[in-house]
Amino acid sequence: MYSFTHLHLLLNHFPIIVTILGFLLIAVAVWRKSDGLARVALAFFVGGALSALPTYLTGESAEDTARHLPGVTRELIETHSDSAVISAIFIGLLGLFALWALWRFRTAVTMPTWVVRVALVASIIGSGLMSWTGLLGGQVRHTEVRPGFVAPSGPAEPE
């Protein structure tokens, strides 16, 4: 019934969404100069890193399942897999940085500005990497997001 492939499909949205939410939170924290919100954003980055690990580790099983399906090519899978490695490492490093910052400055009244700004810049990059990896993963099975896709024309279906 359930498999690592199914688990990969369930998990793959978490690192993307959590990282993007963390980016939005840290951006608002910078704008509003909110230390509490910055700390919440850092916790999101830890969560993004933690969710990226099982997502990446279940990818091999998903590859084994999808490789023989019609319309799936080795190139699509390898491009997604290569991007996933880079994204997982980057998000993992961002999560470690965030965990370190939360621990190191746990008793500080405010988080140092440089920490928040580094996290903001890293989250912009990380959100982009995770979004790109998600798009490449979607292209494996969703032809509608592949480059050059042309929607079939014809009469509109009745609602």
C-alpha positions as CSV (number, residue, x, y, z in Angstrom):
1,M,0.0,0.0,0.0
2,Y,2.4,2.7,1.2
3,S,5.9,2.9,-0.2
4,F,9.0,5.1,-0.1
5,T,7.8,6.5,-3.5
6,H,4.5,7.5,-1.9
7,L,6.3,9.0,1.1
8,H,8.5,11.0,-1.3
9,L,5.4,12.4,-3.0
10,L,3.8,13.2,0.3
11,L,7.0,14.9,1.7
12,N,8.3,16.8,-1.3
13,H,6.2,19.9,-0.8
14,F,7.3,20.4,2.8
15,P,10.8,21.7,2.3
16,I,9.6,24.1,-0.5
17,I,6.7,25.5,1.5
18,V,8.5,25.7,4.9
19,T,11.5,27.4,3.3
20,I,9.3,30.0,1.5
21,L,7.3,30.6,4.6
22,G,10.5,31.1,6.5
23,F,11.7,33.6,3.9
24,L,8.4,35.5,4.1
25,L,8.7,35.6,7.9
26,I,12.3,36.8,8.0
27,A,11.5,39.4,5.4
28,V,8.7,40.8,7.6
29,A,10.9,40.5,10.6
30,V,13.6,42.7,8.9
31,W,10.9,45.2,7.8
32,R,9.3,45.4,11.2
33,K,12.5,44.9,13.2
34,S,10.9,42.1,15.1
35,D,13.3,39.8,17.0
36,G,10.5,37.4,17.9
37,L,9.5,36.9,14.3
38,A,13.1,36.5,13.2
39,R,13.5,33.7,15.7
40,V,10.3,32.0,14.4
41,A,11.7,32.3,10.9
42,L,14.9,30.7,12.0
43,A,12.9,27.8,13.5
44,F,11.2,27.4,10.1
45,F,14.6,27.1,8.4
46,V,15.5,24.3,10.9
47,G,12.2,22.6,9.9
48,G,12.8,23.1,6.2
49,A,16.2,21.4,6.6
50,L,14.7,18.5,8.7
51,S,12.0,18.0,6.1
52,A,14.5,18.1,3.2
53,L,16.4,15.1,4.5
54,P,13.7,12.4,4.3
55,T,12.4,13.9,1.1
56,Y,15.8,13.6,-0.5
57,L,16.4,10.1,0.9
58,T,13.1,8.8,-0.5
59,G,13.9,10.2,-4.0
60,E,15.8,7.1,-5.1
61,S,12.7,4.9,-4.6
62,A,10.6,7.4,-6.5
63,E,13.2,7.3,-9.3
64,D,13.1,3.5,-9.4
65,T,9.3,3.6,-9.7
66,A,9.0,6.4,-12.2
67,R,11.9,5.5,-14.6
68,H,9.8,3.0,-16.6
69,L,6.7,5.1,-16.9
70,P,5.6,6.4,-20.3
71,G,7.0,9.9,-21.0
72,V,9.6,9.8,-18.2
73,T,13.2,10.1,-19.4
74,R,16.4,9.6,-17.6
75,E,17.4,13.2,-18.3
76,L,14.3,14.5,-16.5
77,I,15.0,12.4,-13.5
78,E,18.8,13.1,-13.4
79,T,18.2,16.9,-13.8
80,H,15.8,16.8,-10.8
81,S,18.1,14.6,-8.8
82,D,21.1,16.9,-9.4
83,S,19.1,19.9,-8.4
84,A,17.8,18.1,-5.3
85,V,21.3,17.4,-4.0
86,I,22.3,21.1,-4.3
87,S,19.0,22.3,-2.7
88,A,19.1,19.8,0.1
89,I,22.7,20.7,1.0
90,F,22.0,24.4,0.8
91,I,18.8,24.1,2.9
92,G,20.6,21.8,5.3
93,L,23.4,24.4,5.8
94,L,20.7,27.2,6.3
95,G,19.0,25.0,8.9
96,L,22.3,24.4,10.7
97,F,23.1,28.1,10.6
98,A,19.6,28.8,12.0
99,L,19.9,26.2,14.7
100,W,23.4,27.5,15.7
101,A,22.0,31.1,15.8
102,L,19.0,30.1,17.9
103,W,21.3,28.3,20.3
104,R,24.1,30.8,20.4
105,F,21.8,33.8,20.9
106,R,19.2,32.1,23.0
107,T,19.8,34.4,26.0
108,A,20.4,37.6,24.0
109,V,17.7,40.2,24.1
110,T,17.8,40.6,20.4
111,M,19.2,38.5,17.5
112,P,22.2,40.3,15.9
113,T,21.4,42.1,12.7
114,W,24.0,40.3,10.7
115,V,22.4,36.9,11.6
116,V,19.0,38.0,10.4
117,R,20.4,39.5,7.2
118,V,22.5,36.4,6.4
119,A,19.4,34.3,7.0
120,L,17.3,36.6,4.8
121,V,19.8,36.4,1.9
122,A,20.2,32.6,2.3
123,S,16.5,32.1,2.4
124,I,16.0,34.0,-0.9
125,I,18.6,31.7,-2.5
126,G,17.2,28.6,-0.7
127,S,13.6,29.4,-1.7
128,G,14.7,29.7,-5.3
129,L,16.6,26.5,-5.2
130,M,13.8,24.6,-3.6
131,S,11.2,26.0,-6.0
132,W,13.4,25.1,-9.0
133,T,13.9,21.6,-7.7
134,G,10.1,21.2,-7.2
135,L,9.5,22.4,-10.8
136,L,12.1,19.9,-12.1
137,G,10.4,17.2,-10.1
138,G,7.0,18.2,-11.4
139,Q,8.3,17.9,-15.0
140,V,9.1,14.2,-14.4
141,R,5.3,13.4,-14.4
142,H,3.6,16.6,-15.4
143,T,4.0,17.3,-19.1
144,E,2.2,20.6,-18.6
145,V,5.1,22.2,-16.8
146,R,7.8,20.9,-19.3
147,P,9.4,23.5,-21.6
148,G,7.7,23.8,-24.9
149,F,4.4,22.4,-23.7
150,V,1.5,23.4,-25.9
151,A,-2.0,23.0,-24.6
152,P,-4.2,21.0,-26.9
153,S,-6.7,23.2,-28.6
154,G,-10.3,22.1,-29.1
155,P,-13.8,22.9,-27.9
156,A,-14.0,23.8,-24.3
157,E,-15.5,21.1,-22.1
158,P,-18.9,21.8,-20.5
159,E,-18.8,22.5,-16.8
